[in-house]
Amino acid sequence: MPVTVLLADDHAVVRDGLRALLASSHDFKVVGVAGNGRDAVSEARRLLPDVVIMDIAMPELDGVEATRRIVEKCPDTRVLILSMYLSAEHIHRALQAGAQGYVLKESAGKEVVEAIRALRAGVRYLSHRITETLIDDYLRDGADLSPIDSLSLRERDVLQRVVEGQTNAAIALALSLSTKTIETYRARIMRKLKVHDTVELVKFAMRHGLIT
């Protein structure tokens, strides 16, 4: 039986490249694709793939939060992060969310195939440029360094929508809340993240991989 794979990346060229890569081997079968985090979660719940290949910077719902929800709802599905970010914070957040693998886009290709096989066998896989020492040191000494960890799930949801340019009214409609409540969330988020306006908030989101 081939390993079933769901591809989650907001760039079609990346999805097409991964599909072509996996099609070259009879060991894998791409069963679905998703262009944003919310679709990735819903498709994972519908298709129950063996492995989800997930980008971190995804629209509507960032890849880390999407990973967290997939791991919670689909315990038999493994998530492989495919990202351009090498920082310890990004790696830490992904692993804390339940990802079992992390591969850098710059070294993708053969590594993706190796990673999928490792995850299917129940083994964690980290890109060759990521050492266990880096991960272990960060998890031991810097687990509280990411300011995103201070946000609640609802605050992360509101933050994602704000930095994508949605208005308070649009966010309120999407989340079935009042505009006043969204304004309160925005103020609370900026206070926790120590930013003073939306421009700083967008810059923060870019630095931390919520948007590209």
VOVO-509879 format. One record per residue: residue number from 1; residue in one letter; z, y, x of N, C-alpha, C in turn. Coordinates in Angstrom, 2 decimals. Layout:
N
 resi resn    n_c3    n_c2    n_c1   ca_c3   ca_c2   ca_c1    c_c3    c_c2    c_c1
  NUM    a       Z       Y       X       Z       Y       X       Z       Y       X
...
// end
This chain:
212
 resi resn    n_c3    n_c2    n_c1   ca_c3   ca_c2   ca_c1    c_c3    c_c2    c_c1
    1    m    0.00   -1.20    0.85    0.00    0.00    0.00    0.00    1.25    0.88
    2    p   -0.93    2.18    0.66   -0.95    3.41    1.45    0.25    4.30    1.12
    3    v    0.62    5.13    2.07    1.68    6.11    1.85    1.11    7.26    1.01
    4    t    1.72    7.56   -0.12    1.24    8.64   -0.98    1.80    9.97   -0.51
    5    v    0.94   10.99   -0.49    1.30   12.29    0.08    0.93   13.42   -0.87
    6    l    1.83   14.38   -1.01    1.57   15.63   -1.75    1.50   16.75   -0.72
    7    l    0.43   17.56   -0.76    0.24   18.66    0.17    0.64   19.98   -0.50
    8    a    1.60   20.69    0.09    2.07   21.96   -0.49    1.92   23.07    0.54
    9    d    0.90   23.87    0.37    0.64   25.00    1.27   -0.16   26.03    0.48
   10    d    0.12   27.30    0.69   -0.58   28.32   -0.10   -1.95   28.68    0.46
   11    h   -2.35   28.06    1.57   -3.68   28.30    2.12   -4.56   27.08    1.90
   12    a   -5.65   27.27    1.17   -6.54   26.15    0.85   -7.13   25.52    2.10
   13    v   -7.38   26.34    3.12   -7.98   25.79    4.34   -7.02   24.83    5.03
   14    v   -5.72   25.09    4.95   -4.73   24.19    5.53   -4.68   22.89    4.73
   15    r   -4.67   23.02    3.41   -4.65   21.82    2.56   -5.89   20.96    2.81
   16    d   -7.04   21.61    2.89   -8.29   20.87    3.12   -8.26   20.17    4.49
   17    g   -7.73   20.87    5.49   -7.65   20.27    6.81   -6.74   19.07    6.84
   18    l   -5.59   19.17    6.17   -4.66   18.04    6.11   -5.27   16.88    5.34
   19    r   -5.94   17.20    4.24   -6.57   16.14    3.45   -7.61   15.39    4.29
   20    a   -8.41   16.13    5.07   -9.42   15.50    5.91   -8.77   14.66    7.00
   21    l   -7.69   15.17    7.57   -6.97   14.44    8.61   -6.44   13.11    8.08
   22    l   -5.80   13.15    6.93   -5.20   11.94    6.36   -6.25   10.98    5.83
   23    a   -7.39   11.52    5.40   -8.46   10.67    4.88   -9.07    9.79    5.97
   24    s   -8.87   10.20    7.23   -9.43    9.42    8.33   -8.66    8.13    8.59
   25    s   -7.54    7.98    7.91   -6.75    6.76    8.05   -6.55    6.12    6.68
   26    h   -6.65    4.80    6.62   -6.44    4.09    5.35   -4.96    3.94    5.02
   27    d   -4.09    4.45    5.92   -2.65    4.33    5.69   -2.11    5.33    4.68
   28    f   -2.91    6.37    4.40   -2.41    7.47    3.57   -3.33    7.74    2.37
   29    k   -2.70    8.26    1.32   -3.46    8.66    0.14   -2.90    9.97   -0.39
   30    v   -3.70   11.03   -0.37   -3.28   12.32   -0.92   -3.39   12.25   -2.44
   31    v   -2.25   12.38   -3.11   -2.24   12.22   -4.57   -2.18   13.55   -5.30
   32    g   -1.95   14.65   -4.56   -1.88   15.94   -5.23   -1.73   17.07   -4.24
   33    v   -1.96   18.30   -4.72   -1.80   19.50   -3.90   -1.06   20.56   -4.72
   34    a   -0.45   21.50   -4.01    0.24   22.61   -4.68    0.09   23.85   -3.82
   35    g   -0.14   24.98   -4.48   -0.35   26.23   -3.76    0.84   27.16   -3.76
   36    n    1.93   26.77   -4.45    3.16   27.56   -4.41    4.37   26.63   -4.57
   37    g    5.55   27.16   -4.30    6.74   26.34   -4.30    7.09   25.72   -5.64
   38    r    6.89   26.47   -6.71    7.24   25.94   -8.03    6.32   24.78   -8.41
   39    d    5.04   24.94   -8.13    4.11   23.84   -8.41    4.42   22.62   -7.54
   40    a    4.88   22.87   -6.32    5.23   21.75   -5.44    6.36   20.93   -6.04
   41    v    7.34   21.60   -6.59    8.47   20.89   -7.21    8.00   20.12   -8.44
   42    s    7.24   20.77   -9.31    6.80   20.11  -10.54    5.86   18.95  -10.24
   43    e    4.96   19.11   -9.26    4.05   18.03   -8.90    4.79   16.87   -8.24
   44    a    5.80   17.18   -7.45    6.59   16.12   -6.84    7.32   15.31   -7.91
   45    r    7.86   15.99   -8.90    8.56   15.28   -9.99    7.59   14.46  -10.83
   46    r    6.36   14.95  -10.97    5.38   14.22  -11.77    4.78   13.04  -11.02
   47    l    4.47   13.23   -9.75    3.74   12.21   -8.98    4.65   11.27   -8.19
   48    l    5.87   11.74   -7.87    6.82   10.95   -7.07    6.16   10.39   -5.80
   49    p    5.61   11.26   -4.97    4.95   10.79   -3.74    5.96   10.27   -2.73
   50    d    5.48    9.50   -1.78    6.36    9.04   -0.71    6.76   10.21    0.19
   51    v    5.80   11.10    0.47    6.05   12.22    1.38    5.42   13.50    0.82
   52    v    6.16   14.60    0.93    5.62   15.93    0.62    5.51   16.69    1.94
   53    i    4.32   17.20    2.25    4.15   18.08    3.40    4.27   19.51    2.89
   54    m    5.28   20.23    3.38    5.66   21.52    2.79    5.64   22.64    3.82
   55    d    4.97   23.73    3.47    5.03   24.95    4.28    6.32   25.69    3.91
   56    i    6.86   26.49    4.84    8.08   27.24    4.55    7.79   28.50    3.75
   57    a    6.82   29.28    4.20    6.52   30.55    3.54    5.56   30.31    2.38
   58    m    6.14   30.06    1.21    5.35   29.77    0.01    5.62   30.81   -1.06
   59    p    4.61   31.19   -1.85    4.83   32.14   -2.94    5.59   31.50   -4.09
   60    e    6.21   32.38   -4.89    6.95   32.02   -6.11    8.27   31.31   -5.84
   61    l    8.28   30.39   -4.90    9.52   29.70   -4.50    9.33   29.28   -3.05
   62    d   10.19   29.77   -2.16    9.96   29.47   -0.75   10.11   27.98   -0.47
   63    g    9.51   27.52    0.62    9.45   26.10    0.90   10.80   25.44    1.09
   64    v   11.77   26.19    1.61   13.10   25.62    1.81   13.77   25.33    0.47
   65    e   13.70   26.29   -0.45   14.32   26.06   -1.76   13.55   24.99   -2.53
   66    a   12.22   24.97   -2.39   11.43   23.92   -3.04   11.83   22.55   -2.49
   67    t   12.06   22.48   -1.19   12.51   21.23   -0.57   13.84   20.79   -1.16
   68    r   14.76   21.74   -1.28   16.08   21.42   -1.83   15.97   20.81   -3.24
   69    r   15.11   21.38   -4.05   14.96   20.89   -5.43   14.24   19.54   -5.47
   70    i   13.27   19.35   -4.59   12.56   18.06   -4.55   13.50   16.95   -4.12
   71    v   14.29   17.21   -3.08   15.23   16.20   -2.59   16.25   15.84   -3.68
   72    e   16.66   16.85   -4.44   17.64   16.62   -5.52   17.03   15.82   -6.67
   73    k   15.81   16.15   -7.05   15.20   15.51   -8.23   14.44   14.23   -7.89
   74    c   13.99   14.09   -6.65   13.19   12.93   -6.25   13.79   12.30   -4.99
   75    p   14.90   11.60   -5.12   15.62   11.10   -3.95   14.82   10.14   -3.07
   76    d   13.80    9.53   -3.60   12.99    8.59   -2.80   11.83    9.28   -2.08
   77    t   11.64   10.57   -2.34   10.56   11.32   -1.69   11.08   12.00   -0.43
   78    r   10.34   11.87    0.66   10.70   12.52    1.92    9.90   13.82    2.05
   79    v   10.53   14.84    2.62    9.84   16.13    2.80    9.65   16.41    4.28
   80    l    8.40   16.68    4.65    8.04   17.05    6.01    7.65   18.53    6.01
   81    i    8.40   19.34    6.73    8.06   20.76    6.85    6.98   20.93    7.90
   82    l    5.93   21.65    7.53    4.86   22.00    8.47    4.84   23.52    8.55
   83    s    5.31   24.07    9.67    5.56   25.50    9.71    5.11   26.13   11.02
   84    m    4.90   27.45   10.99    4.58   28.21   12.18    5.85   28.70   12.88
   85    y    7.01   28.52   12.22    8.26   29.07   12.75    8.99   28.06   13.62
   86    l    9.37   28.50   14.84   10.08   27.64   15.78   11.56   28.01   15.89
   87    s   11.99   29.09   15.26   13.36   29.56   15.44   14.36   28.54   14.91
   88    a   15.54   28.52   15.54   16.59   27.59   15.13   17.02   27.83   13.69
   89    e   16.99   29.10   13.25   17.41   29.38   11.88   16.50   28.70   10.86
   90    h   15.19   28.79   11.07   14.26   28.16   10.13   14.43   26.64   10.12
   91    i   14.60   26.08   11.30   14.77   24.62   11.39   16.06   24.21   10.71
   92    h   17.11   24.94   10.98   18.41   24.65   10.38   18.35   24.69    8.86
   93    r   17.75   25.76    8.32   17.67   25.90    6.87   16.89   24.75    6.25
   94    a   15.81   24.36    6.89   14.98   23.27    6.36   15.74   21.95    6.35
   95    l   16.43   21.66    7.44   17.17   20.39    7.51   18.36   20.40    6.57
   96    q   19.03   21.56    6.46   20.14   21.66    5.53   19.69   21.46    4.08
   97    a   18.45   21.85    3.80   17.91   21.68    2.45   17.54   20.24    2.16
   98    g   17.48   19.41    3.19   17.18   18.00    2.98   15.87   17.51    3.56
   99    a   15.13   18.39    4.26   13.89   17.94    4.90   14.21   16.90    5.96
  100    q   13.37   15.88    6.04   13.59   14.83    7.03   12.71   15.00    8.26
  101    g   11.80   15.97    8.23   10.94   16.19    9.38   10.52   17.64    9.48
  102    y   10.18   18.06   10.70    9.76   19.44   10.94    8.71   19.42   12.04
  103    v    7.48   19.82   11.69    6.37   19.83   12.63    5.79   21.23   12.69
  104    l    5.48   21.69   13.89    4.88   23.01   14.06    3.39   22.96   13.78
  105    k    2.88   23.97   13.10    1.46   24.00   12.78    0.59   24.00   14.02
  106    e    1.08   24.64   15.08    0.28   24.72   16.30    0.10   23.35   16.97
  107    s    0.99   22.42   16.65    0.88   21.09   17.26    0.61   20.02   16.21
  108    a    0.06   20.45   15.08   -0.23   19.50   14.00   -1.39   18.59   14.42
  109    g   -1.83   17.76   13.51   -2.88   16.80   13.85   -2.25   15.44   14.01
  110    k   -2.28   14.93   15.22   -1.72   13.61   15.48   -0.24   13.57   15.13
  111    e    0.47   14.69   15.39    1.91   14.72   15.10    2.20   14.55   13.62
  112    v    1.34   15.09   12.76    1.55   14.94   11.32    1.50   13.47   10.94
  113    v    0.54   12.75   11.49    0.43   11.32   11.22    1.67   10.58   11.71
  114    e    2.12   10.89   12.93    3.32   10.26   13.47    4.52   10.57   12.59
  115    a    4.62   11.82   12.15    5.77   12.25   11.36    5.81   11.53   10.01
  116    i    4.67   11.44    9.35    4.64   10.77    8.04    5.08    9.31    8.18
  117    r    4.59    8.65    9.19    4.97    7.24    9.40    6.46    7.11    9.69
  118    a    7.00    8.06   10.46    8.43    8.03   10.78    9.27    8.23    9.52
  119    l    8.89    9.24    8.72    9.64    9.52    7.50    9.59    8.35    6.53
  120    r    8.42    7.74    6.43    8.28    6.59    5.52    9.17    5.44    5.96
  121    a    9.43    5.37    7.27   10.29    4.31    7.81   11.77    4.71    7.78
  122    g   12.06    5.90    7.25   13.44    6.33    7.16   13.98    6.99    8.41
  123    v   13.07    7.45    9.30   13.48    8.07   10.56   13.16    9.55   10.54
  124    r   14.12   10.39   10.97   13.86   11.83   11.05   12.86   12.11   12.16
  125    y   11.98   13.08   11.92   10.97   13.42   12.93   10.98   14.92   13.18
  126    l   11.09   15.30   14.46   11.02   16.69   14.86    9.86   16.87   15.82
  127    s    9.14   17.97   15.68    8.01   18.25   16.56    8.45   18.17   18.02
  128    h    7.52   17.80   18.88    7.87   17.55   20.28    8.48   18.78   20.95
  129    r    8.21   19.96   20.46    8.77   21.18   21.06   10.18   21.48   20.56
  130    i   10.63   20.72   19.59   11.97   20.93   19.04   12.88   19.83   19.58
  131    t   13.87   20.19   20.34   14.74   19.18   20.92   15.96   18.94   20.04
  132    e   16.51   17.75   20.14   17.73   17.43   19.40   18.87   18.36   19.83
  133    t   18.85   18.76   21.09   19.91   19.66   21.57   19.88   20.97   20.84
  134    l   18.67   21.52   20.63   18.53   22.77   19.90   19.10   22.64   18.51
  135    i   18.76   21.56   17.81   19.25   21.35   16.45   20.75   21.16   16.42
  136    d   21.25   20.27   17.27   22.68   19.96   17.25   23.52   21.17   17.60
  137    d   23.08   21.95   18.61   23.83   23.15   18.98   23.86   24.15   17.86
  138    y   22.72   24.30   17.18   22.67   25.30   16.10   23.51   24.86   14.91
  139    l   23.42   23.59   14.55   24.20   23.10   13.41   25.69   23.18   13.70
  140    r   26.07   23.02   14.98   27.49   23.04   15.33   28.01   24.47   15.44
  141    d   27.22   25.36   16.10   27.74   26.67   16.43   27.19   27.81   15.59
  142    g   26.02   27.58   14.96   25.41   28.71   14.26   25.07   28.44   12.83
  143    a   25.79   27.52   12.20   25.44   27.11   10.84   25.60   28.23    9.83
  144    d   26.41   29.26   10.17   26.63   30.34    9.22   25.87   31.60    9.60
  145    l   24.88   31.49   10.49   24.21   32.67   10.98   23.11   33.17   10.06
  146    s   22.61   32.36    9.17   21.53   32.80    8.31   22.09   33.60    7.14
  147    p   21.75   34.87    7.01   22.28   35.67    5.89   21.81   35.15    4.53
  148    i   20.71   34.40    4.51   20.23   33.85    3.24   21.26   32.89    2.65
  149    d   22.04   32.24    3.52   23.04   31.29    3.04   24.10   31.97    2.18
  150    s   24.23   33.30    2.30   25.25   34.02    1.52   24.81   34.26    0.08
  151    l   23.52   34.00   -0.22   22.99   34.24   -1.56   23.13   33.02   -2.45
  152    s   23.38   33.26   -3.72   23.39   32.17   -4.70   21.96   31.75   -4.99
  153    l   21.79   30.62   -5.67   20.45   30.15   -6.01   19.72   31.17   -6.88
  154    r   20.42   31.77   -7.83   19.80   32.79   -8.69   19.41   34.01   -7.87
  155    e   20.25   34.42   -6.94   19.93   35.57   -6.10   18.72   35.28   -5.22
  156    r   18.59   34.06   -4.73   17.42   33.70   -3.93   16.15   33.75   -4.79
  157    d   16.29   33.32   -6.03   15.14   33.34   -6.95   14.70   34.78   -7.19
  158    v   15.66   35.67   -7.46   15.34   37.07   -7.69   14.76   37.69   -6.42
  159    l   15.35   37.39   -5.26   14.84   37.92   -4.00   13.38   37.53   -3.78
  160    q   13.06   36.27   -4.01   11.69   35.79   -3.82   10.72   36.60   -4.69
  161    r   11.10   36.83   -5.93   10.21   37.55   -6.85   10.10   39.04   -6.48
  162    v   11.20   39.62   -6.01   11.17   41.03   -5.61   10.22   41.24   -4.46
  163    v   10.34   40.41   -3.41    9.52   40.60   -2.21    8.07   40.24   -2.47
  164    e    7.78   39.52   -3.56    6.40   39.25   -3.92    5.80   40.38   -4.75
  165    g    6.61   41.42   -5.04    6.10   42.60   -5.70    6.29   42.65   -7.20
  166    q    7.03   41.70   -7.77    7.26   41.70   -9.21    8.23   42.83   -9.59
  167    t    7.98   43.46  -10.73    8.87   44.52  -11.21   10.12   43.92  -11.82
  168    n   11.15   44.76  -11.99   12.38   44.29  -12.63   12.11   43.73  -14.02
  169    a   11.22   44.40  -14.75   10.90   43.95  -16.11   10.23   42.57  -16.09
  170    a    9.31   42.37  -15.15    8.61   41.09  -15.06    9.57   39.97  -14.66
  171    i   10.47   40.28  -13.73   11.45   39.28  -13.30   12.38   38.93  -14.47
  172    a   12.81   39.95  -15.18   13.71   39.72  -16.32   13.04   38.83  -17.36
  173    l   11.77   39.07  -17.61   11.03   38.26  -18.59   10.90   36.82  -18.11
  174    a   10.60   36.64  -16.84   10.40   35.30  -16.29   11.69   34.49  -16.29
  175    l   12.82   35.16  -16.07   14.10   34.46  -15.95   14.93   34.53  -17.23
  176    s   14.37   35.14  -18.27   15.07   35.28  -19.56   16.40   36.02  -19.41
  177    l   16.34   37.11  -18.64   17.51   37.95  -18.43   17.15   39.39  -18.79
  178    s   18.15   40.25  -18.85   17.88   41.66  -19.13   17.48   42.38  -17.86
  179    t   16.75   43.49  -18.04   16.36   44.28  -16.88   17.58   44.80  -16.13
  180    k   18.63   45.16  -16.88   19.86   45.65  -16.27   20.47   44.57  -15.36
  181    t   20.42   43.32  -15.81   20.97   42.22  -15.01   20.19   42.06  -13.71
  182    i   18.88   42.20  -13.79   18.04   42.09  -12.59   18.36   43.23  -11.63
  183    e   18.58   44.42  -12.16   18.95   45.55  -11.30   20.27   45.27  -10.58
  184    t   21.19   44.64  -11.29   22.48   44.28  -10.68   22.29   43.25   -9.57
  185    y   21.43   42.26   -9.85   21.14   41.25   -8.83   20.52   41.89   -7.59
  186    r   19.57   42.79   -7.79   18.90   43.44   -6.65   19.91   44.20   -5.81
  187    a   20.80   44.94   -6.46   21.81   45.71   -5.73   22.74   44.79   -4.95
  188    r   23.11   43.68   -5.57   24.01   42.72   -4.93   23.33   42.06   -3.73
  189    i   22.03   41.71   -3.89   21.28   41.09   -2.80   21.17   42.05   -1.62
  190    m   20.84   43.30   -1.86   20.69   44.27   -0.77   22.03   44.52   -0.08
  191    r   23.10   44.49   -0.85   24.43   44.68   -0.25   24.77   43.49    0.66
  192    k   24.51   42.29    0.19   24.81   41.09    0.99   23.95   41.02    2.25
  193    l   22.68   41.42    2.13   21.77   41.34    3.26   21.80   42.60    4.13
  194    k   22.56   43.60    3.70   22.73   44.85    4.45   21.41   45.57    4.66
  195    v   20.62   45.64    3.59   19.39   46.43    3.61   19.53   47.52    2.55
  196    h   18.72   48.58    2.69   18.94   49.76    1.86   17.82   50.05    0.88
  197    d   16.66   49.42    1.03   15.58   49.66    0.09   14.64   48.46    0.08
  198    t   13.65   48.52   -0.79   12.73   47.38   -0.96   11.90   47.13    0.29
  199    v   11.54   48.19    1.01   10.75   48.03    2.23   11.53   47.18    3.24
  200    e   12.80   47.50    3.44   13.63   46.72    4.35   13.79   45.29    3.85
  201    l   13.85   45.14    2.53   14.01   43.81    1.95   12.77   42.95    2.23
  202    v   11.59   43.56    2.12   10.35   42.84    2.41   10.28   42.47    3.89
  203    k   10.67   43.37    4.76   10.69   43.08    6.19   11.65   41.93    6.49
  204    f   12.80   41.94    5.82   13.76   40.85    5.98   13.14   39.52    5.56
  205    a   12.46   39.53    4.42   11.85   38.31    3.91   10.80   37.77    4.86
  206    m   10.04   38.66    5.48    9.02   38.24    6.45    9.66   37.63    7.70
  207    r   10.74   38.26    8.18   11.41   37.74    9.37   12.00   36.36    9.14
  208    h   12.44   36.11    7.92   13.13   34.85    7.62   12.23   33.82    6.93
  209    g   10.93   34.09    6.90   10.00   33.09    6.44    9.88   32.90    4.95
  210    l   10.38   33.88    4.16   10.23   33.77    2.71    8.82   34.12    2.26
  211    i    8.19   35.04    3.00    6.80   35.40    2.74    6.13   35.59    4.09
  212    t    4.80   35.53    4.10    4.07   35.76    5.35    3.61   37.20    5.42
// end
